[in-house]
């Protein structure tokens, strides 16, 4: 066994003397006794360098609010789809697609998917690396773009008026805890099952019970509804007896298979111009839309996003929103807080190092609705979030271009914007990543 080296008292005394003789340390210590770290390290110039003005600014409907839930990927995805419908039917003012409707089926499908994963791992001990990972994560609210596509293709979409939010859909912690406990009960029972017939019965009963819980918490999903709205001239429209599948196939009328997930993961284990997927990452079992990424250099990655914005279409993206963010100012900027000089620490990590050392990974999804270009180069980006209109700048945020480079990991663009080299790479057989790979993280 390796012998660990202890901190010597002599070395500690040296540290103490050096600190006591540091006048800057005294100033910082006094400031931190009464103020948050962020407050004393904030750069005044951050706001000046990132004004709320954009050369490309796509106007969108009012922002949504995911409340106390981790459904940002659904909210941002449905924001993109609702803008398509609103543009098609010239809808004015407030209009949302039901996040609750898709969240219901997402939970149901994740429950089934988890049980299928555990059945696949049945012959492995519960303390195996994969089993322990699955049992730690179980199911939550988070997801990926392809998971949304799988849901929409199977279940369709509906207006929020047809299946509005409930307290439980907007506050999911307790429900998730109960579902996960039930699935751990399933896992314990699975180990005792004697044959495939017993496993099938066990799974079906678990699914039946969980379906009832979801109906209790989210309500019963509609089979049909009336699609009602006002157009830009104030005229009322109503389409009766519309089914969710009709809403997707006819009223949206967009082939979601024409959109592709692109990532920028500059780590040594993920060569560019290669596709990737993640083992056991998904929700809908048997889907034709498994989670799939095309890894691209930052120039290609950013260039495709710009192409779509220039065509007046907003862009879904996934990022690490926990880094270098000023929620009150509505600004994400890696130069807004000077932590290194304030605290005299070496904190520098590049994007690859942050991914490899678990410092950063995608944890939130939003949509780009604008960008500021100077000589055709982006300087800052406009973002529509799903935290309501009381946060940020009436629900919108600004991201500096350097923050984009560091913390934006994934985006979704139409295939028509890809060049020949990118399209050829998209056809490659995907490399299967471990379940715990950073690109297996979900947007919450």
ABEGO torsion letter per residue (X at the ends): XBBBBBBBAAAAAAAAAAAAABAAAAAAAAAAAABBAAAAABBAAAAAABBBBBABBBBBBBBBBAEBBAAAAAAAAAAAAAAAAAAAAGBBEBBBBBAAAAAAAAAAAAAAAAAAAAAAAAABBAABAAAAAAAAAEBBABBBAAAAAAAAAAAEBBBAAABBBBAAAABAAAAAAAAAAAAAAAAAAAAABABAAAAAAAAAAAAAAAAAAAAAAAEBBBABBBBBBBBAAGBBBBBBGBBAAAAAAAAAGBBAAABBBBBBBABAABBBGBBBBBBGBEABBGBABBBBBBBBBAAAAAAAAAAAAAAGBBBBBBBBAABGBBAAAGBBBAAABBAAAAAGBBABBBAAAAAAAGABBBABBBBBABBBBBGGBBABBBBBBAAEAABEBGGBBBBBAAAAAAABABBBBBAAABBAAAAAAAABBBBBBBAABAAABBBX
